[in-house]
Amino acid sequence: MPEGNVISIAVNPLNGDEVMVAFSNYKIESIYHSTDKGASWTAVSGNLEENGNPQGDGPSIRSVSTMPTPTATLYFAGTSTGLYKTDNLNSNSTIWNQEAENLIGTTISAMVKSRRDGFIAIGTHGNGAFTGNIDFSNSTPKALIGIEKTQLQVNESTNFISRSIGDGINSWNWSFEGGTPANSTAKNPTNIKYNQEGTYSVSLTVANPIGEDTQTITTAIIVGAQPVGIDNDIANNSNEDLLIYPNPMVEKSKLEFPNKDNQKYRLIVIDATGKIVRIIENITGNNVIINREQLKPGVHIINLSGEKIYKGKLLVK
């Protein structure tokens, strides 16, 4: 991306991997889009640049917003010449269409905020504020599953939330593989209990008068064994064949262990309270990287199980 003034950042409320960033400067590409949490970016300002040329005199971008809908994702851009929208980001060929020309017109649209229920609000310089609603009433809803906690221990429960999009949704049918109860018609089921180790799927079907839609997450819930606790019998790197370094961890640590036949291993990281805080499945090499991410300072148990079992301690600074 260019050097410039980042004036607005918009994250898809249903997909944290998708981000838009806007620059207010003239003479540079104004809007960039990422679908991989910012690891890579594509310029999508398209016809908002004069003749498609970022060196031209296209409008200054002031705000961007993302609105998921049952049928598409809508992208809004508030600019120095009004409000624009597109439902198709196509790199430099993106076509942005002006919205509410008879109301907002070419007034500077300094702030754009939208919600996944179709509500949008625009604040302008000198022409007041405007609100509107995108009509979903003629669309089949889109089923979307929310899970309060995805990594559990045996006999632990979790709650589920319907994050579905659409107007007039009147039924919710849940299916919980391995869960008790196994089914629910509540909008937001609570206290679904898992009694055995394993990886389980969750399915949700929602309906309105127009139609129905189903989402299934095949690896929604991972249930591990009861915590082993912080046992003094497990010395740092208690298995001589298990190497953990650097230890203590600052940003990340690497585990190395014998696995000449490339057997599948499963890594479980347990904190000092006995809570499972990280699970990495299907490790087939002889090493694995543990990134710190949300790991809190303190001692953590490393449990690596497969053809053999390796245990050790990892100290997070």
TIFIVEX-509233 format. One record per atom (N, C-alpha, C): residue in one letter; x, y, z. Coordinates in steps of 0.2 Angstrom, whole numbers, padded with zeros to 4 digits, always signed. Example, Ala and Ser with C-alpha at 12.3 -4.5 7.8 and 13.67 -1.06 7.14 Angstrom:
BEGIN
A+0066-0028+0039A+0062-0022+0039A+0066-0016+0039S+0064-0011+0035S+0068-0005+0036S+0064+0000+0039
! end
This chain:
BEGIN
M+0004-0006+0000M+0000+0000+0000M+0004+0006+0000P+0002+0012-0002P+0006+0018-0003P+0006+0021+0004E+0011+0026+0005E+0012+0030+0010E+0006+0036+0010G+0003+0037+0015G-0003+0041+0015G-0006+0042+0022N-0012+0045+0022N-0016+0046+0028N-0022+0041+0028V-0021+0036+0032V-0026+0031+0033V-0032+0034+0037I-0038+0035+0033I-0043+0039+0036I-0049+0035+0039S-0049+0028+0036S-0055+0024+0038S-0053+0017+0037I-0055+0012+0042I-0054+0005+0041I-0061+0002+0043A-0063-0003+0038A-0069-0006+0039A-0068-0014+0039V-0070-0017+0044V-0069-0025+0045V-0076-0028+0044N-0077-0033+0039N-0083-0037+0039N-0085-0039+0045P-0091-0038+0048P-0093-0040+0054P-0094-0047+0055L-0095-0051+0049L-0096-0058+0050L-0089-0062+0047N-0084-0058+0045N-0078-0061+0043N-0072-0057+0044G-0069-0058+0050G-0063-0054+0052G-0057-0054+0048D-0057-0059+0043D-0052-0059+0038D-0052-0054+0033E-0058-0051+0032E-0060-0046+0026E-0059-0039+0029V-0055-0035+0026V-0054-0028+0028V-0053-0023+0023M-0056-0017+0023M-0055-0012+0019M-0051-0006+0022V-0047-0003+0018V-0043+0003+0021V-0044+0008+0016A-0045+0014+0019A-0046+0020+0014A-0041+0026+0016F-0038+0029+0010F-0033+0034+0011F-0037+0041+0009S-0036+0046+0012S-0039+0052+0010S-0035+0056+0005N-0029+0054+0004N-0024+0058+0000N-0026+0058-0007Y-0025+0064-0011Y-0026+0064-0018Y-0019+0061-0021K-0020+0059-0028K-0014+0056-0032K-0011+0050-0029I-0015+0046-0025I-0013+0039-0024I-0020+0035-0024E-0019+0028-0025E-0025+0023-0024E-0028+0025-0018S-0035+0025-0018S-0038+0027-0012S-0041+0022-0007I-0043+0016-0010I-0046+0011-0006I-0042+0004-0008Y-0041+0001-0002Y-0038-0006-0003Y-0042-0011+0001H-0041-0017-0002H-0046-0023+0001H-0041-0029+0002S-0043-0032+0008S-0039-0038+0010S-0044-0044+0012T-0043-0050+0010T-0047-0056+0012T-0043-0060+0017D-0037-0058+0019D-0032-0063+0023D-0029-0059+0029K-0034-0055+0032K-0032-0052+0038K-0026-0046+0037G-0025-0044+0031G-0020-0039+0029G-0014-0042+0027A-0013-0048+0026A-0007-0051+0023A-0005-0049+0016S-0011-0048+0012S-0010-0045+0006S-0016-0040+0004W-0015-0036-0001W-0020-0030-0002W-0020-0029-0009T-0027-0028-0011T-0028-0026-0018T-0031-0019-0019A-0029-0015-0023A-0032-0008-0024A-0039-0009-0028V-0044-0006-0025V-0051-0007-0027V-0055-0001-0028S-0051+0005-0029S-0055+0011-0029S-0057+0012-0036G-0055+0008-0041G-0058+0008-0048G-0060+0015-0051N-0066+0016-0052N-0068+0022-0056N-0069+0028-0051L-0067+0027-0045L-0067+0033-0040L-0060+0037-0042E-0056+0034-0045E-0050+0037-0048E-0051+0040-0055E-0049+0046-0056E-0051+0049-0063E-0048+0045-0068N-0053+0043-0073N-0051+0039-0078N-0047+0032-0076G-0048+0030-0070G-0045+0024-0067G-0037+0026-0066N-0035+0032-0066N-0028+0034-0064N-0028+0037-0058P-0024+0034-0053P-0023+0037-0046P-0020+0043-0046Q-0016+0045-0052Q-0013+0052-0052Q-0018+0057-0054G-0024+0055-0056G-0029+0060-0058G-0032+0064-0052D-0038+0067-0054D-0042+0071-0049D-0048+0068-0046G-0048+0061-0045G-0054+0058-0042G-0055+0061-0035P-0061+0059-0032P-0063+0062-0026P-0059+0059-0020S-0058+0063-0015S-0055+0061-0008S-0060+0056-0005I-0057+0051-0002I-0061+0046+0002I-0061+0048+0009R-0067+0048+0012R-0067+0050+0019R-0069+0045+0024S-0073+0039+0021S-0075+0034+0026S-0077+0028+0021V-0076+0022+0024V-0078+0016+0021V-0082+0011+0026S-0087+0007+0023S-0090+0003+0027S-0092-0003+0023T-0093-0009+0027T-0095-0016+0024T-0101-0018+0027M-0106-0020+0023M-0112-0023+0025M-0114-0030+0022P-0113-0035+0026P-0115-0042+0023P-0123-0042+0022T-0125-0045+0017T-0133-0046+0016T-0134-0053+0014P-0140-0055+0014P-0142-0062+0012P-0139-0064+0006T-0138-0060+0001T-0137-0061-0006T-0130-0059-0008A-0127-0054-0005A-0121-0051-0007A-0118-0047-0001T-0112-0045-0002T-0108-0040+0003T-0108-0034-0001L-0111-0028+0003L-0111-0022+0000L-0105-0018+0003Y-0102-0014-0001Y-0097-0009+0001Y-0098-0002+0000F-0098+0002+0005F-0099+0009+0004F-0093+0013+0005A-0093+0019+0001A-0087+0024+0002A-0090+0031+0002G-0089+0034+0008G-0091+0041+0008G-0085+0045+0006T-0086+0050+0001T-0081+0054-0002T-0082+0061-0002S-0078+0065-0005S-0079+0072-0005S-0084+0074-0010T-0087+0069-0014T-0092+0071-0019T-0098+0067-0018G-0099+0064-0012G-0105+0060-0010G-0104+0053-0008L-0109+0049-0008L-0109+0042-0006L-0109+0038-0012Y-0105+0032-0012Y-0104+0028-0017Y-0105+0020-0014K-0107+0016-0019K-0108+0009-0016K-0106+0004-0022T-0104-0002-0020T-0103-0007-0025T-0104-0014-0021D-0106-0019-0025D-0107-0026-0023D-0102-0031-0026N-0097-0028-0030N-0092-0032-0033N-0085-0028-0033L-0081-0030-0029L-0074-0028-0029L-0070-0031-0034N-0068-0028-0039N-0064-0031-0045N-0058-0027-0046S-0054-0027-0041S-0047-0023-0042S-0048-0016-0045N-0044-0015-0050N-0045-0008-0053N-0051-0007-0057S-0054-0013-0059S-0060-0012-0063S-0067-0011-0059T-0066-0010-0052T-0072-0010-0048T-0076-0003-0050I-0082-0004-0051I-0087+0001-0052I-0091+0003-0046W-0090+0009-0044W-0093+0012-0038W-0099+0017-0041N-0105+0016-0039N-0111+0019-0041N-0113+0024-0035Q-0115+0030-0038Q-0117+0035-0033Q-0124+0034-0030E-0124+0035-0024E-0131+0033-0020E-0134+0040-0018A-0141+0040-0017A-0145+0045-0015A-0143+0052-0018E-0142+0052-0024E-0140+0058-0028E-0145+0064-0026N-0151+0063-0025N-0156+0068-0024N-0156+0071-0017L-0153+0067-0013L-0153+0069-0005L-0147+0071-0003I-0142+0066-0004I-0135+0068-0002I-0131+0072-0007G-0133+0070-0013G-0130+0074-0019G-0122+0073-0019T-0119+0079-0020T-0111+0079-0020T-0108+0082-0013T-0112+0082-0008T-0110+0084-0002T-0105+0079+0001I-0100+0082+0004I-0094+0078+0007I-0098+0073+0012S-0097+0067+0011S-0099+0062+0016S-0094+0059+0020A-0094+0062+0026A-0088+0062+0030A-0088+0055+0034M-0094+0052+0036M-0094+0046+0040M-0100+0042+0037V-0098+0035+0036V-0103+0030+0034V-0102+0024+0039K-0108+0023+0042K-0108+0017+0046K-0114+0012+0044S-0113+0006+0044S-0118+0001+0042S-0118-0005+0047R-0124-0008+0047R-0125-0014+0051R-0127-0020+0046R-0126-0026+0049R-0128-0032+0045R-0136-0033+0045D-0140-0029+0049D-0147-0029+0048D-0150-0025+0043G-0145-0021+0039G-0147-0017+0033G-0148-0010+0035F-0146-0008+0041F-0146-0001+0043F-0140+0003+0041I-0141+0009+0038I-0135+0013+0036I-0136+0020+0038A-0131+0023+0041A-0131+0030+0043A-0125+0034+0039I-0126+0040+0037I-0121+0044+0034I-0121+0051+0037G-0115+0053+0039G-0115+0060+0041G-0111+0064+0036T-0114+0070+0034T-0111+0075+0029T-0108+0081+0032H-0104+0085+0028H-0102+0092+0030H-0107+0096+0027G-0112+0100+0031G-0116+0105+0028G-0123+0103+0026N-0124+0096+0026N-0130+0094+0023N-0134+0089+0028G-0132+0089+0034G-0135+0085+0039G-0133+0077+0039A-0137+0073+0042A-0136+0066+0043A-0142+0063+0039F-0140+0057+0037F-0145+0053+0033F-0145+0046+0036T-0151+0042+0036T-0151+0035+0037T-0155+0032+0032G-0154+0025+0032G-0158+0021+0027G-0158+0014+0029N-0162+0010+0026N-0162+0003+0027N-0162-0001+0020I-0158-0006+0020I-0158-0010+0014I-0164-0016+0015D-0168-0017+0010D-0174-0021+0011D-0172-0028+0009F-0172-0033+0015F-0171-0040+0014F-0177-0044+0013S-0183-0041+0013S-0189-0045+0014S-0190-0049+0008N-0188-0048+0002N-0189-0053-0003N-0183-0058-0005S-0179-0058+0001S-0173-0063+0000S-0173-0069+0005T-0171-0074+0003T-0170-0080+0007T-0165-0078+0012P-0166-0080+0019P-0161-0078+0024P-0154-0082+0023K-0149-0080+0026K-0143-0083+0026K-0141-0086+0033A-0140-0092+0034A-0139-0095+0040A-0132-0094+0042L-0131-0091+0048L-0124-0090+0051L-0124-0092+0058I-0119-0096+0060I-0118-0099+0066I-0113-0095+0070G-0115-0094+0077G-0110-0091+0081G-0110-0096+0087I-0103-0097+0090I-0102-0101+0095I-0098-0098+0101E-0101-0098+0107E-0097-0095+0112E-0091-0097+0114K-0090-0104+0114K-0084-0107+0115K-0083-0114+0111T-0078-0114+0107T-0077-0120+0103T-0072-0125+0105Q-0068-0124+0110Q-0064-0129+0113Q-0066-0130+0120L-0068-0137+0121L-0071-0139+0127L-0067-0144+0130Q-0068-0146+0137Q-0066-0152+0140Q-0072-0156+0141V-0071-0163+0142V-0076-0167+0143V-0081-0165+0148N-0088-0166+0147N-0093-0164+0152N-0094-0156+0152E-0091-0152+0148E-0091-0145+0148E-0097-0143+0143S-0100-0137+0144S-0105-0135+0140S-0103-0128+0136T-0107-0127+0131T-0106-0121+0127T-0113-0118+0125N-0113-0112+0123N-0119-0109+0120N-0118-0107+0113F-0124-0106+0109F-0124-0105+0102F-0128-0099+0101I-0126-0095+0095I-0130-0089+0094I-0131-0089+0086S-0138-0088+0084S-0139-0087+0077S-0137-0080+0075R-0132-0080+0071R-0130-0073+0068R-0133-0072+0061S-0138-0076+0060S-0141-0076+0053S-0143-0069+0051I-0143-0068+0044I-0145-0062+0041I-0152-0063+0037G-0156-0058+0038G-0163-0059+0034G-0169-0056+0037D-0174-0054+0034D-0180-0052+0037D-0185-0057+0038G-0189-0057+0043G-0194-0062+0044G-0192-0069+0046I-0186-0070+0048I-0184-0077+0050I-0189-0079+0056N-0192-0085+0055N-0197-0088+0059N-0195-0095+0062S-0190-0098+0060S-0188-0104+0063S-0181-0105+0063W-0178-0109+0068W-0171-0110+0069W-0171-0118+0070N-0167-0122+0066N-0167-0129+0068N-0159-0130+0068W-0157-0132+0074W-0150-0134+0076W-0149-0141+0076S-0143-0143+0074S-0141-0150+0075S-0134-0150+0078F-0133-0153+0084F-0127-0154+0088F-0124-0161+0088E-0119-0162+0083E-0116-0169+0083E-0112-0170+0090G-0114-0175+0094G-0110-0176+0100G-0113-0172+0106G-0118-0168+0105G-0120-0164+0110G-0126-0166+0113T-0128-0164+0119T-0134-0165+0123T-0137-0159+0125P-0143-0157+0123P-0147-0161+0118P-0144-0161+0111A-0146-0165+0107A-0143-0166+0100A-0146-0161+0095N-0152-0158+0097N-0156-0154+0093N-0159-0148+0097S-0161-0143+0093S-0164-0137+0097S-0168-0133+0091T-0173-0130+0093T-0177-0125+0089T-0177-0118+0092A-0173-0117+0097A-0172-0111+0100A-0168-0106+0095K-0169-0100+0096K-0165-0095+0091K-0157-0096+0094N-0156-0095+0100N-0150-0095+0103N-0149-0101+0109P-0148-0107+0107P-0147-0112+0112P-0142-0111+0117T-0143-0113+0123T-0138-0113+0128T-0137-0120+0131N-0131-0120+0135N-0130-0126+0139N-0130-0133+0135I-0127-0133+0129I-0126-0139+0125I-0120-0142+0128K-0121-0148+0130K-0115-0152+0134K-0112-0157+0130Y-0106-0158+0130Y-0102-0163+0127Y-0098-0168+0131N-0100-0174+0131N-0098-0179+0136N-0092-0183+0134Q-0090-0183+0127Q-0084-0187+0125Q-0079-0183+0121E-0073-0185+0121E-0068-0182+0117E-0070-0183+0110G-0068-0178+0106G-0069-0178+0099G-0070-0172+0095T-0070-0172+0089T-0072-0166+0085T-0079-0167+0082Y-0083-0162+0083Y-0090-0162+0081Y-0092-0157+0077S-0097-0158+0073S-0100-0153+0068S-0107-0150+0071V-0108-0144+0069V-0114-0141+0071V-0118-0138+0064S-0124-0139+0064S-0128-0137+0058S-0134-0132+0061L-0135-0127+0057L-0141-0123+0058L-0145-0121+0051T-0152-0123+0052T-0156-0121+0046T-0161-0115+0048V-0161-0110+0045V-0166-0104+0046V-0170-0104+0040A-0176-0101+0042A-0181-0100+0036A-0185-0094+0037N-0188-0091+0032N-0193-0086+0032N-0198-0087+0027P-0203-0083+0025P-0208-0085+0020P-0205-0086+0013I-0199-0083+0012I-0196-0084+0005I-0193-0090+0004G-0190-0093+0009G-0186-0099+0009G-0182-0101+0015E-0177-0105+0014E-0173-0107+0020E-0165-0108+0017D-0161-0108+0022D-0154-0109+0021D-0151-0113+0027T-0145-0116+0025T-0142-0120+0030T-0135-0119+0030Q-0132-0118+0036Q-0124-0118+0037Q-0122-0124+0041T-0117-0128+0039T-0114-0133+0043T-0107-0132+0044I-0104-0132+0050I-0097-0131+0052I-0095-0138+0054T-0091-0141+0050T-0089-0148+0051T-0084-0149+0057T-0080-0144+0059T-0076-0145+0065T-0077-0139+0069A-0084-0139+0071A-0086-0133+0076A-0084-0134+0083I-0084-0140+0086I-0082-0141+0093I-0077-0146+0093I-0072-0144+0097I-0066-0149+0099I-0066-0150+0106V-0067-0156+0108V-0068-0158+0115V-0062-0162+0117G-0058-0160+0122G-0052-0163+0124G-0053-0167+0131A-0048-0171+0133A-0049-0174+0139A-0049-0169+0145Q-0050-0172+0151Q-0050-0167+0157Q-0043-0165+0158P-0042-0159+0160P-0035-0156+0161P-0031-0160+0165V-0024-0161+0163V-0019-0165+0167V-0017-0161+0173G-0018-0154+0173G-0016-0150+0178G-0008-0148+0178I-0006-0144+0182I+0002-0142+0182I+0005-0147+0187D+0008-0152+0185D+0010-0158+0189D+0018-0157+0189N+0020-0157+0196N+0027-0157+0197N+0031-0162+0194D+0028-0168+0192D+0032-0174+0189D+0034-0172+0182I+0031-0167+0179I+0032-0165+0172I+0038-0160+0173A+0044-0161+0172A+0049-0156+0172A+0049-0153+0165N+0053-0147+0165N+0053-0144+0158N+0056-0149+0153N+0053-0150+0148N+0055-0155+0142N+0056-0162+0146S+0051-0164+0149S+0052-0170+0153S+0054-0176+0148N+0052-0176+0142N+0054-0181+0137N+0060-0178+0134E+0065-0182+0134E+0072-0180+0131E+0071-0179+0124D+0066-0183+0121D+0066-0182+0113D+0062-0176+0111L+0058-0173+0116L+0054-0167+0115L+0058-0160+0116L+0059-0156+0111L+0063-0150+0112L+0058-0144+0111I+0059-0140+0116I+0054-0134+0116I+0059-0128+0116Y+0059-0123+0111Y+0063-0118+0111Y+0060-0112+0107P+0061-0106+0108P+0064-0104+0115P+0059-0105+0120N+0062-0106+0126N+0058-0107+0132N+0062-0104+0138P+0059-0098+0140P+0052-0095+0140P+0051-0093+0133M+0044-0092+0131M+0042-0090+0125M+0041-0082+0125V+0043-0079+0120V+0041-0071+0120V+0036-0070+0114E+0037-0072+0108E+0032-0072+0103E+0030-0078+0100K+0035-0083+0100K+0033-0090+0097K+0038-0095+0099S+0036-0101+0100S+0041-0106+0101S+0040-0112+0097K+0045-0116+0096K+0045-0122+0091K+0046-0128+0095L+0042-0133+0094L+0042-0140+0096L+0045-0145+0091E+0050-0148+0093E+0053-0154+0089E+0053-0160+0092F+0051-0166+0089F+0050-0172+0091F+0051-0177+0086P+0053-0184+0088P+0054-0189+0083P+0048-0191+0079N+0047-0191+0073N+0042-0193+0069N+0044-0195+0062K+0048-0200+0062K+0051-0202+0055K+0046-0205+0050D+0040-0208+0053D+0035-0211+0048D+0030-0206+0047N+0030-0200+0049N+0025-0194+0048N+0018-0196+0050Q+0018-0199+0056Q+0012-0201+0060Q+0008-0194+0062K+0002-0195+0062K-0002-0189+0064K-0002-0188+0072Y-0001-0182+0074Y+0000-0180+0081Y-0005-0174+0082R-0007-0174+0089R-0012-0169+0091R-0008-0165+0097L-0008-0158+0096L-0005-0154+0102L-0010-0151+0106I-0010-0151+0112I-0014-0148+0117I-0010-0144+0122V-0012-0137+0122V-0008-0133+0127V-0013-0131+0132I-0011-0132+0139I-0016-0131+0145I-0012-0126+0149D-0016-0121+0151D-0013-0116+0156D-0013-0118+0163A-0011-0114+0167A-0010-0115+0174A-0017-0117+0178T-0023-0115+0175T-0029-0116+0178T-0032-0123+0176G-0028-0126+0172G-0031-0132+0169G-0035-0131+0163K-0036-0125+0160K-0040-0124+0154K-0036-0125+0148I-0039-0129+0143I-0036-0130+0136I-0036-0123+0133V-0031-0120+0131V-0030-0114+0127V-0028-0114+0120R-0026-0120+0118R-0024-0121+0111R-0024-0128+0109I-0027-0130+0103I-0026-0136+0100I-0024-0136+0093I-0019-0140+0091I-0017-0140+0084I-0018-0147+0082E-0022-0149+0077E-0023-0155+0075E-0019-0157+0069N-0018-0164+0067N-0015-0166+0061N-0008-0164+0060I-0004-0164+0065I+0003-0163+0064I+0007-0169+0061T+0009-0169+0055T+0012-0174+0052T+0020-0174+0051G+0023-0168+0053G+0030-0167+0052G+0033-0169+0059N+0039-0167+0060N+0043-0168+0066N+0043-0161+0070N+0040-0156+0068N+0040-0150+0072N+0033-0146+0071V+0032-0142+0076V+0026-0137+0075V+0028-0131+0079I+0025-0125+0076I+0026-0119+0079I+0020-0117+0083I+0021-0114+0089I+0016-0112+0093I+0017-0104+0094N+0012-0100+0091N+0012-0093+0091N+0009-0091+0098R+0012-0085+0100R+0009-0083+0107R+0002-0081+0106E+0000-0077+0102E-0007-0074+0101E-0010-0073+0108Q-0015-0076+0110Q-0018-0075+0116Q-0016-0078+0122L-0010-0082+0121L-0008-0086+0127L-0005-0080+0133K-0008-0082+0139K-0006-0077+0144K+0001-0079+0148P+0004-0074+0151P+0010-0076+0154P+0009-0081+0160G+0014-0086+0160G+0013-0091+0165G+0016-0098+0162V+0015-0103+0166V+0017-0110+0165V+0011-0113+0161H+0013-0117+0155H+0008-0120+0151H+0011-0128+0150I+0006-0132+0151I+0008-0139+0149I+0007-0141+0142I+0012-0144+0139I+0012-0146+0132I+0011-0154+0132N+0005-0156+0129N+0003-0163+0128N+0003-0164+0121L+0008-0168+0118L+0008-0170+0111L+0007-0177+0111S+0001-0179+0107S-0001-0186+0107S-0002-0189+0100G+0001-0195+0099G+0000-0198+0093G+0002-0205+0094E+0007-0207+0089E+0010-0214+0090E+0013-0215+0097K+0016-0209+0100K+0019-0209+0106K+0016-0203+0110I+0017-0202+0116I+0015-0196+0120I+0021-0192+0123Y+0021-0186+0121Y+0026-0182+0124Y+0023-0176+0128K+0026-0175+0134K+0024-0169+0138K+0030-0165+0140G+0028-0159+0141G+0033-0154+0144G+0030-0148+0146K+0034-0143+0149K+0031-0137+0151K+0034-0131+0147L+0030-0126+0145L+0032-0120+0142L+0030-0114+0146L+0035-0110+0147L+0034-0104+0151L+0033-0098+0146V+0027-0095+0147V+0026-0089+0142V+0027-0083+0146K+0032-0078+0144K+0034-0072+0147K+0028-0067+0147
! end
